[in-house]
């Protein structure tokens, strides 16, 4: 039980005295970078899904990449 107490005390000391926390300005700029990267990656995935979703079997339904994967029946 003493090891658990020591671990908690060391963790609190680490988080309050040794960790360098980002400033509010740094946090905002890093958040903007993450949001922009997330949007770009989602647009790339959507465009790939759209391109691979066009079927050549005269079907009027658009399946997308997920539909193609499910059609393979491997899952």
C-alpha angles and dihedrals in degrees: 000000000000090000090057091051091048091049092052092048092049091048092052091047091049094050097044103038112019105036117089106219119205119251120248090256092051091048092052094048092047090049090053090051091051093048093049092047091049092051092048093049092048090050090051091050091047092050091049090049091049094050094047091042095070106101125208097204095092089256116147092210120094110221104179124202093298090055090050092052092049090048088059087064095214096127 
